[in-house]
Amino acid sequence: MFVLITYDVAVTTDDGKKRLRAISRECQNYGQRVQNSVFECILQYSTYKTLQKKLLSIMDKSADSLRFYVLGNSYKEKVEHYGAKPGYDPEGPLII
């Protein structure tokens, strides 16, 4: 299923900067960064719940914000891209 993860972490303290890096690093393990604090991920439901639990354990609920948009398996009809950064097919071939 396709999940869009967005976050806003308060970075006014050193702890906030550490949380920002930790959340970013964790999201990079599961998906593609499409904007500074936005990741697109193709995940199985169990993997999604594991990632969600990890991210929630990192964040400070009184200062930070996490949003999970579950677009499901027929996401291609729900996503439109315009602008400078080219879109990509998350289920297409991976070239390294």
C-alpha positions as CSV (number, residue, x, y, z in Angstrom):
1,M,0.0,0.0,0.0
2,F,1.1,3.6,-0.6
3,V,1.7,5.7,2.4
4,L,2.6,9.4,2.5
5,I,4.5,10.4,5.6
6,T,4.9,14.0,6.6
7,Y,6.6,15.5,9.7
8,D,7.4,18.7,11.4
9,V,9.9,18.5,14.2
10,A,10.7,21.5,16.5
11,V,14.5,22.0,16.1
12,T,15.0,24.8,18.6
13,T,17.0,22.5,20.8
14,D,19.7,19.9,20.3
15,D,17.2,17.1,21.2
16,G,14.9,18.4,18.5
17,K,17.7,18.3,15.9
18,K,18.5,14.7,16.9
19,R,14.8,13.7,16.6
20,L,14.6,15.3,13.1
21,R,17.7,13.3,11.9
22,A,16.3,10.1,13.5
23,I,12.9,10.5,11.9
24,S,14.4,11.4,8.5
25,R,16.8,8.4,8.7
26,E,14.1,6.0,9.6
27,C,11.8,7.3,6.7
28,Q,14.7,6.9,4.3
29,N,14.9,3.2,5.1
30,Y,11.4,2.7,3.9
31,G,10.6,5.2,1.2
32,Q,11.6,8.0,-1.2
33,R,12.0,11.6,0.0
34,V,9.9,13.8,-2.3
35,Q,10.1,17.1,-0.3
36,N,12.2,18.1,2.7
37,S,9.8,16.5,5.3
38,V,7.7,14.3,3.0
39,F,8.3,10.7,2.1
40,E,6.4,8.3,-0.2
41,C,6.5,4.7,0.8
42,I,5.2,1.4,-0.6
43,L,4.7,-0.8,2.4
44,Q,2.9,-3.9,3.6
45,Y,0.5,-3.2,6.4
46,S,2.6,-4.9,9.0
47,T,5.7,-2.9,7.9
48,Y,3.6,0.3,8.0
49,K,2.6,-0.3,11.6
50,T,6.2,-1.1,12.6
51,L,7.4,2.1,11.0
52,Q,4.6,4.1,12.5
53,K,5.4,2.7,16.0
54,K,9.1,3.6,15.5
55,L,8.4,7.1,14.4
56,L,5.9,7.7,17.2
57,S,8.5,6.6,19.7
58,I,11.1,9.1,18.4
59,M,8.9,12.1,18.2
60,D,8.0,14.5,21.1
61,K,4.2,14.6,21.1
62,S,4.2,18.0,22.8
63,A,6.4,19.7,20.2
64,D,6.4,17.7,16.9
65,S,3.9,16.6,14.4
66,L,3.6,13.4,12.3
67,R,1.0,12.7,9.6
68,F,0.4,9.4,7.8
69,Y,-1.8,9.4,4.7
70,V,-2.7,5.9,3.7
71,L,-3.6,6.0,0.0
72,G,-3.9,2.2,-0.4
73,N,-3.1,0.1,-3.5
74,S,-4.8,2.2,-6.1
75,Y,-2.8,5.3,-5.3
76,K,-1.8,6.1,-8.9
77,E,-5.2,7.7,-9.6
78,K,-4.9,9.8,-6.4
79,V,-1.4,11.4,-6.9
80,E,-0.8,14.3,-9.3
81,H,2.7,15.9,-9.7
82,Y,3.5,19.3,-11.1
83,G,6.7,21.2,-11.0
84,A,10.5,20.9,-11.0
85,K,11.2,17.6,-9.3
86,P,10.4,14.8,-11.7
87,G,7.9,12.2,-10.5
88,Y,8.9,8.6,-10.2
89,D,7.3,5.2,-10.3
90,P,7.8,3.7,-6.8
91,E,7.0,0.2,-8.1
92,G,9.2,0.5,-11.2
93,P,12.7,-0.9,-11.7
94,L,15.4,0.2,-9.3
95,I,18.6,1.2,-11.0
96,I,21.6,1.6,-8.7
